[in-house]
Structure formats: C-alpha cells, structure tokens
C-alpha cells in the first residue's frame, strides 16, 4: 500500500470514530433530559434496521440475507438480542450513572475483551490467549480506574460511578462475544454475507427483544418525545450507518499491511477525546481533571500499543469489525 493509501485509510478510520462518538454524546444528552432508556435502546436498533434494510434493498442484497437468517432464525435472534439489545441496554443505562466520556473510555476495553473471550469460542489457533493482551488489559483497566476516581467528588456518587463502570464493562464483553458467535455461525455454515449484511442481520434478529423494551418504555413513560426521536435517529445514522461504512472501508484499504491495519484500529482510541470535547462544547460539562485526563491518556495509549502489529508481514485477508 502506498503512503497516500495509508493516509486515506487512517483518515477514514478517524472520521468513522468521530461518527461513532455520537452514541456516547447523545446518550449523555438523553440521560440529562429525561429520555427513557428503554426507548433510547429500542429505537436506536429499530431505526438502524430501517436504514440498513433500505440500503441492502437498493443493492439487491436484502433477500439473500433474509434467506440465510430463515435457516437458523433462533441463532440470529439470540445473539442479535445480546449484541443490539443487552449491549445497548448496558451502554444506555451506564450514561445515567456517569459522563459520556467515561462510558466511551470504559467501552474501549471491548477491543481487548474480544481476545479474552476467544478461548471460550474457538478450537483452533484463535483460542490462544496472548500474554501481551493480558498485560495491556491491566494497563487499560488502570486508566479506567483513574477516570472513575477523578469523578469521586463530582456530580456523581461513588455508587453511581461503580454502576457506570460495571455496566459498560459488561457491554464491552457482550459485544465481541455476540459478534464472534455470529461470525462463527456464518463461517461454519459457509454463508456468503458481507459486513453490512451481518450488521443488518444482527439488528433484525434483535427486533423482538427491542420491541419488548419499547413496550416497557411505553408502560413507564408513554410515547417518546420529538427530541428523543430526533436524538436517537442521529445516533442511528451517524454511528450505525456512516461510522460503520467508513470504518469498514478503512479496514478494507489497510487489510494487506500490518502497520496500516494497526493504525486504523488505533484510531478507535480517539473516540474518548472526541466524546469529551463534544460533551464540553455541546453539553457544557467541565473538562476532566488531571486524573481523568491521565486516565484517558493511559487508555488511549494502551489501545495504541495493543494495535501495534506483532509481525511485519500480514497475508491478505478479509477484515470484519463491528462498532457500536
């Protein structure tokens, strides 16, 4: 890959992460304005399904996806509910107990969590648990602890911050677990589905779970207001569609070179910075103190180190990545 191609991949990855950050910023906004978490969780996936199915219909790829899903519907419904139901429930709920930048920082642990769940999923070389991943997990968790500690005298109580971290860490494990189980299903059944089809299939499979959530939201708070509907639509378009497409494109451009691929993966660390800047500018929160800032730097540094290639050569392969 030429230098211009690498720069293009990194630029696309960075832009994608700006769009991904909208999830954390808008969740914080909805938490502060009283939008019910069940509506936020359910509507995000509902809008995502409408957008992605329309896109696939235009491309002529919707029917092949639905045929593939029909063969093993319970698999798609089960793991889809985990990925686009329980994960978003934890993220949305976490926003009620802590600032969005803390949620963004803690959720970045999902990059390492994907490696930590591997021994429970695979029976080949992918089941190996690298010592490097374990050591970097400790480093990233140290950064998370610093971020949490920085808020001890702030607007959130210690108990609220603990709930925030626990819920988001749970989401960080559920997300790669569900995605890898579905990718294994696709692999074992030799299904010819591209990345966008897999994301759409996961979202469609989660619809029963999310419809129940929306029913619960209606019983508790009535219909969502226009402000909540618009905010969730922004999340769906920005993070679910634009962010995913741009990140897939960046990973595709970088797929043949380890250094370029690592650089694209490392761009995910800027989500923390984008989120805190967005909350400061749009929601008027104070910039985190030195402990919080140091924690963010530690987490971002850990993610960059984790993304560094372990070998100089990478054979040409297909790269698949799901983002919230």
JOTA-V869107 format. One record per helix or strand. SS is the DSSP state (helix for helix, strand for strand). FROM is the first residue (numbers start at 1). TO is the last residue. Records with the same first field share a line. If there is no record, write none. Layout:
BEGIN
SS=FROM-TO ; FROM-TO
END
This chain:
BEGIN
helix=3-20 ; 22-33 ; 37-59 ; 62-71 ; 73-94 ; 100-107 ; 110-116 ; 118-120 ; 125-127 ; 131-149 ; 158-188 ; 195-205 ; 207-221 ; 226-253 ; 258-283 ; 290-307
END
